[in-house]
Amino acid sequence: MTQSRRRLARLARLASRLGPAVLIVALASWPGGALARNAAPTPTGAPAGADPTAGSGDQPGVQPSIHYEEALAHASDVIEFAPGDRVTIGFTPRADDAWLVGGERPRALPSGNATGRQMRDAPQGSVWSATPPTELADRLPAPDAGVDAPIDGAAGSTIPAKAASSRSTPVAEPAGSDAVVSASGLRREVFGFLPYWEVSDSSTSFDWDVLSTVAYFSVGADKNGNLMKLDPDGTSTTGWGGWTSSKMTSVINAAHQRGTRVVLTISCFAWTTGQKTTQSTLLGSETARSNLAKQVAAAIRDRGADGVNLDFEPIVSGYAEEFTALVRSVRAELDAIAPGYQLTFDTTGYIGNYPLEAATAPGGADAIFIMGYDYRGSSASTAGSISPLSGPVYDLTDTVNAYAARVSPSKLILGVPYYGRAWSTDSDALHANNISGTKYGTSVTAIYETAADLAAQHGRRYDSVEQAPWTAYQKETCTSMYGCVTAWRELYYDDAASLKLRYDLVNSKNLRGAGIWALGYDGTRPELYAALADKFLHDSTPPKVGVIAMAAVQRDQGFEVRWTGLDESSMASFDVQVAKDGGSWTDWRLGTTATSAIYLGADGHSYAFRARGRDSHGNVSAWGVISSSTAATLAAGGFGSVQVDGLKLRAGPGTSASILATLNAGDVVAVTGGPTAADGYTWYQVTAPVREWSPVADVTVGAWVAAGSASETYVIARVPINATSVDPMIAGYTVGANGSRIVSPNGDGVTDSIPLGWTNGTTFDGLTLTVIRDDGTVLGSRTLGGTGAGAHSYAWDGKVNGAVVADGGYILQLVGTKGSAIYSAPSAQPATADQVALFGVTVDHLPVSRLAGADRYATAAAVSAATYGPGVPVVYLATGANFPDALAGAAAAGHTGGPLLLVAKDSLPAATKAELARLKPARIVVLGSTSVVSAAVATAAKAYTAGTVSRLAGADRYATAAAVSAATYGPGVPVVYLATGANFPDALAGAAAAGHTGGPLLLVAKDSLPAATKAELARLKPARIVVLGSTSVVSAAVATAAKAYTAGTVSRLAGADRYATAAAVSAATYGPGVPVVYLATGANFPDALAGAAAAGHTGGPLLLVAKDSLPAATKAELARLKPARIVVLGSTSVVSVSVSLAAESAAGG
C-alpha cells in the first residue's frame, strides 16, 4: 500500500471513531498537504545544569521516541498478512562479519523449525509453535489484556498486505539447505528497523549489500512475560501476524541468502502510567522474565531468525537490575538453542538509567542501539534538527561520547532518522520559534521520501551548526475554531549528505555500526542506500586534520609547527602549507609522515599554516583553512582568548541559557557569530574550546560566551591559533662565510675555524654555544661573552671541552637566558634537515670545501674567486641557460688559465659583475652567437677589461666548439677529445681533462662527424683522439671516421653510466696524489661548467655524483686518487652533506 493510502485509511478510521473535527486537525497537520506522521506533544531537552548521562527513565530530559509514537499511531492498523511457509535458508555470516556475537565470532544458524501457520495457530502463552527441538512446550499464565499492554491491537478496517521488494535479484524459497554467502565488504554493522506496516508496503526495498541486520518491529510483551500473539478476540495481533507472514518468510530467506541477519524486536514501553505498571510487573517477576525469555527464544528458533532486539523504553525507575536480569535470561535461552544468536537492546539519546555496563557484560547483550533522534519534539521552543550532529544543544557527538565513556564503542550502534519533523513557526528564519498547535497546525514527523519532495519543492536549506538540512514554506491551516490561518512551516530532516556526516561520526568513533529508523521511509529513492554504501562498503571518510594551536608570537627564528590527524583506519601522510604575511598559500611539507617540523621564519613577519591528511585508504581531507590572515579580531571568522577561569559556555546569548561547559583562562574560542547584547554582556557565538584548527578533537559548536561587560573583559581577540609572528631575541644568525660551512681544525691555517654572527635583542643573563651532531646528539657547550644587546660574532674552532670533535656534520646552537626565559638560534630543536641544510657545519680534517652561491651564476663566481687571483689573462663568458657553447670554452679556459663565468642572455648577473670587477682580466671572450648571449652583454663586459671583448661563435654548437678550438690551439696538439653535442655529462669530465692535457674538446653527432668538426680536426692534426662515452651516444662509425685525422690512436673512454664515464676519463688522465678533485652533480650542468675550467687549471679531475649518494665508480676513483683536497660544487640542495662526507671517507680522510 502506498504511504498516502495507508495514512488516509488511518485518518478515516480516526474520523469514524473520534469525529470529523479530529480529521480536520489531522489533515491540517500534514506539511503542505504532504504525507506526515502525527506525534504527541513531548518535552524537549535536558534541564539546564543537568548531567545528560545521569537520571532515571522519568527524568524530563527523556521523551517518547519515534518508535513509541509510531507504534501508537499504527495501533489500530489491521493488515491481512497471509501466514508464511517455514524459513528454509539459515543464516550464514559474511566472510567479513567480524563483530562478536555472544563473545565469539559469528557462526551459521539453523533455518526455521515451524511454518508461519503453525506459529500463528499456537495458543497465547505457548512457547513452541511446533514440536520443539529438544522438549515439548510449557504452558504459562494467560496474557494480560490491560489497555496499555498491546501495541498492535485489532481495531478498525482491514488493509490488505502488499509485497516488499528488494534492490537485489529476488530470491526464491528453495527447499534446499543454507545458501552460499559471498562477502560484501561491509565494514560496520548496519541495523535497520523494519516496522510491520512497512512489510506490507510494496515500496519497501532492501539493499542487502549494505544491511547487516534487519530488525522486525515489533511484537509486544504483557506483564506476565507473554508475547502478544493474539488479541482478546482470538485473532492474531498485527505484529505477530507480520512476523509469521509470507512476506517475512520471503524477507528472511532473501536476507539469509545475502548474509544479513533478521531479528525480532520485542517492545514494552513505559511512557504512560499504565505502561509503567506493565513493564515494572514484568521486570519485577523472575517467573515473568523467564517466561518471556523462553517464548522469545522459541519465536526466534521456530521462525529461523537470528536474534532479538529489546525495545524497553524507558526503563522504569528502580528496575535497571531487573532489566539486566531479563537480558541475561534471554541470552541464556538463546544460547541453549545454539550459540550465535544476536542480542541487542534500544536506548534513548540520554542514557538515563539504562544499565549499560551490566547489560552488555559477558552473558548479556552484544550491542546497544542508540536511538540518535528525537532530540527535539513537537513542543520544542524552536524548530531545529531532530538529530543534531553538533551544536549548543545535547547532540549526537555528546551522546556517543557519553556512551563510549561507559562501554566499548564496539558495542554501540548509532541509529539515525529516515524521517524529519515539521513545526509551525513565527518566521522562516533558522531555528524560528515554534507556534505549532491547533490554530497554526500541529508539529508532525515526515518520512524521508516526503521531506525530500518538500525540500525539492521549496528549496533545501542547511544548518551549518547542527549540520542538518531543512526547508521552509507557508501553509494554510483551517479549523472551525480559528478559520483559515497561514503560517510558516519549517521541516528539519536528514538526507544523504547529512547522513554521511553522521556515518563519519560512526567511523571516526569506531562504533560497531549505524542504525536506521526505519527501512521503507525512503520509498523508492536510492540515495540513502547509496550513502550507506559510500561510507560502509568502502572507506570514503577523509581524516580530520588540523594545525595544533601555536603561540601568538615566536621568540626564536626557528619555531615548531605541529599538526595532528584522526582517522578510523590510520594516517598515511600529511601536506602542510604556509602563508607569509597574509599572502597566498605555498607548499611546505608534502607527503610527510611527521607530525611536527621546525619552520625558519624571519624577524618581523607573520605566518599562517594549514594541513590536510591522507589516510591508508587514500582518502584526502580538504584544506580546513581558507583564510591566511594572521590578524587578531574578535568577530566572525576570528578567534578569542579567554582571560578568566570559570567562564560559562551557554546554549544561547543570555545568563538564563543552559550551561554547556566551563572555560578557563587560556582557552581559545573560534568566533562564528555575534556580537549580541543581552543581560548587560556582549555575547559571541563560538566553537570551543579549540586546540587545533581546523578542529580534530570534539568541540562544542554554536555555543555562546560572554566576552565582557562595560566594566569587565572575559575574552579578548587573539591571532588565529594556526598563525604566529616572529620576533626573535637572537636574530640574524649566520654560520660560515663565502658560502662555505666547512671547518678543518687540522692546524694548517686553512679553515681552522668558522665564523658565527648574530644580533641580541636584549641583554642576556647568559649566552652559550651548544655543539650538536646532526643526528641530535648534544656533545657539549661553552659560555660566550657576547651577552649584551646588539651585533656579535664568534669563531668556533671545532672543539668541545678543549678537544677537537670528530669529522662529521654538526649544528651550532646559541642559547640565551634572561630570568626563566630561554631563547635559541636557529631554534630550540636545531637538528632537523632544513636547519642542517642552512646552518649545518661540516668538520673535516681532510679539507672538503664547498663552492656554492645563491644560483648558478653565483656558484660560477664562487669557483672563480676560490681559484683565480686578479689580473687573469682571460675570462670566458657563456650562457647559463644551456651547455654546448660552454663545454668547449671550459676546456679552453682550463688551458689558458682563466675562469669560465655564466651570464644571462641579455644581462650580466650581479655575481658575475662583481667577480669581473675583482678579476680585472686582460681580455674577455664571449662564447656563442647573439641569440644566446646578446650584444648588450658583450658591450656591458667592456667595462671590466682594459683589453678586448671578442666573440667566438659558429652556425651551431659544433661550429662554435670548432671556433673556440681554432682560436686557442695550433696544429699538432697532443690530443683532441670528441664528445656528443646532444648532452653534457661525458663532456664535463672531458673538458677538465682537456684543459689539463692541452688539447681541445670538439662536439660530434651520434653517427657522424659534423663538417665544422672535420675541418678543425684536419687543421689540428692531433697526435691522438679520445672519444668520450659509449657507442649509444657516439657510434663506432664516428670513431672509425676520426681515424682519418690522426696518425696516432683513436681510443674510447666510457662507463656504464655518466658517473662511470667520468671516472674512466679521470683514471686515464690522472695518477694518485692529485692536488684536488672537483665533485659536481651529474643531474645538471651549470655548477660543473665553471668547475671543469678550474679543474683543468689546477690539475685535478672532475667527477660526478648523485644528490644524496656517492656512485660506486666515483667512490672507487676517489680511493685510487687519494687527493690532497676535495671541492664540492653547488649547494646542499644539489649535493648533500652526506655525499661530501662519503667522498672524504672514500678518499681516505
GISULMO-V284776 format. One record per run of one state. SS is the DSSP state (helix for helix, strand for strand, loop for the rest). FROM is the first residue (numbers start at 1). LEN is the number of residues. If there is no record, write none. Layout:
ss=SS from=FROM len=LEN
ss=SS from=FROM len=LEN
This chain:
ss=loop from=1 len=2
ss=helix from=3 len=16
ss=loop from=19 len=1
ss=helix from=20 len=9
ss=loop from=29 len=2
ss=helix from=31 len=3
ss=loop from=34 len=3
ss=strand from=37 len=2
ss=loop from=39 len=27
ss=helix from=66 len=8
ss=loop from=74 len=4
ss=strand from=78 len=3
ss=loop from=81 len=2
ss=strand from=83 len=1
ss=loop from=84 len=17
ss=strand from=101 len=1
ss=loop from=102 len=2
ss=strand from=104 len=1
ss=loop from=105 len=11
ss=helix from=116 len=6
ss=loop from=122 len=4
ss=strand from=126 len=1
ss=loop from=127 len=12
ss=strand from=139 len=1
ss=loop from=140 len=18
ss=strand from=158 len=3
ss=loop from=161 len=28
ss=strand from=189 len=7
ss=helix from=196 len=4
ss=loop from=200 len=8
ss=helix from=208 len=3
ss=loop from=211 len=2
ss=strand from=213 len=9
ss=loop from=222 len=5
ss=strand from=227 len=1
ss=loop from=228 len=2
ss=strand from=230 len=1
ss=loop from=231 len=5
ss=strand from=236 len=1
ss=loop from=237 len=1
ss=helix from=238 len=6
ss=loop from=244 len=1
ss=strand from=245 len=1
ss=helix from=246 len=12
ss=loop from=258 len=3
ss=strand from=261 len=9
ss=loop from=270 len=3
ss=helix from=273 len=12
ss=loop from=285 len=1
ss=helix from=286 len=18
ss=loop from=304 len=3
ss=strand from=307 len=7
ss=loop from=314 len=6
ss=helix from=320 len=18
ss=loop from=338 len=4
ss=strand from=342 len=6
ss=loop from=348 len=8
ss=helix from=356 len=4
ss=loop from=360 len=7
ss=strand from=367 len=5
ss=loop from=372 len=10
ss=strand from=382 len=1
ss=loop from=383 len=13
ss=helix from=396 len=9
ss=loop from=405 len=4
ss=helix from=409 len=3
ss=strand from=412 len=6
ss=loop from=418 len=1
ss=strand from=419 len=7
ss=loop from=426 len=7
ss=strand from=433 len=2
ss=loop from=435 len=2
ss=strand from=437 len=1
ss=loop from=438 len=3
ss=strand from=441 len=1
ss=loop from=442 len=2
ss=strand from=444 len=4
ss=helix from=448 len=11
ss=loop from=459 len=2
ss=strand from=461 len=3
ss=loop from=464 len=4
ss=strand from=468 len=12
ss=loop from=480 len=3
ss=strand from=483 len=11
ss=loop from=494 len=2
ss=helix from=496 len=13
ss=loop from=509 len=4
ss=strand from=513 len=5
ss=loop from=518 len=9
ss=helix from=527 len=11
ss=loop from=538 len=6
ss=strand from=544 len=5
ss=loop from=549 len=4
ss=strand from=553 len=2
ss=loop from=555 len=3
ss=strand from=558 len=9
ss=loop from=567 len=4
ss=strand from=571 len=10
ss=loop from=581 len=4
ss=strand from=585 len=8
ss=loop from=593 len=3
ss=strand from=596 len=5
ss=loop from=601 len=5
ss=strand from=606 len=10
ss=loop from=616 len=4
ss=strand from=620 len=1
ss=loop from=621 len=18
ss=strand from=639 len=4
ss=loop from=643 len=4
ss=strand from=647 len=4
ss=loop from=651 len=8
ss=strand from=659 len=5
ss=loop from=664 len=4
ss=strand from=668 len=11
ss=loop from=679 len=2
ss=strand from=681 len=8
ss=loop from=689 len=3
ss=strand from=692 len=2
ss=loop from=694 len=6
ss=strand from=700 len=9
ss=loop from=709 len=4
ss=strand from=713 len=1
ss=loop from=714 len=1
ss=strand from=715 len=4
ss=loop from=719 len=4
ss=strand from=723 len=4
ss=loop from=727 len=3
ss=strand from=730 len=6
ss=loop from=736 len=1
ss=strand from=737 len=1
ss=loop from=738 len=2
ss=strand from=740 len=1
ss=loop from=741 len=1
ss=strand from=742 len=2
ss=loop from=744 len=10
ss=strand from=754 len=7
ss=loop from=761 len=5
ss=strand from=766 len=8
ss=loop from=774 len=4
ss=strand from=778 len=6
ss=loop from=784 len=6
ss=strand from=790 len=7
ss=loop from=797 len=2
ss=strand from=799 len=2
ss=loop from=801 len=2
ss=strand from=803 len=2
ss=loop from=805 len=3
ss=strand from=808 len=11
ss=loop from=819 len=2
ss=strand from=821 len=5
ss=loop from=826 len=1
ss=strand from=827 len=1
ss=loop from=828 len=5
ss=helix from=833 len=7
ss=loop from=840 len=1
ss=strand from=841 len=3
ss=loop from=844 len=4
ss=strand from=848 len=4
ss=loop from=852 len=4
ss=helix from=856 len=12
ss=loop from=868 len=7
ss=strand from=875 len=5
ss=loop from=880 len=4
ss=helix from=884 len=13
ss=loop from=897 len=3
ss=strand from=900 len=4
ss=loop from=904 len=6
ss=helix from=910 len=10
ss=loop from=920 len=4
ss=strand from=924 len=4
ss=loop from=928 len=7
ss=helix from=935 len=10
ss=loop from=945 len=4
ss=strand from=949 len=4
ss=loop from=953 len=4
ss=helix from=957 len=12
ss=loop from=969 len=7
ss=strand from=976 len=5
ss=loop from=981 len=4
ss=helix from=985 len=13
ss=loop from=998 len=3
ss=strand from=1001 len=4
ss=loop from=1005 len=6
ss=helix from=1011 len=10
ss=loop from=1021 len=4
ss=strand from=1025 len=4
ss=loop from=1029 len=7
ss=helix from=1036 len=10
ss=loop from=1046 len=4
ss=strand from=1050 len=4
ss=loop from=1054 len=4
ss=helix from=1058 len=12
ss=loop from=1070 len=7
ss=strand from=1077 len=5
ss=loop from=1082 len=4
ss=helix from=1086 len=13
ss=loop from=1099 len=3
ss=strand from=1102 len=4
ss=loop from=1106 len=6
ss=helix from=1112 len=10
ss=loop from=1122 len=4
ss=strand from=1126 len=4
ss=loop from=1130 len=7
ss=helix from=1137 len=10
ss=loop from=1147 len=3
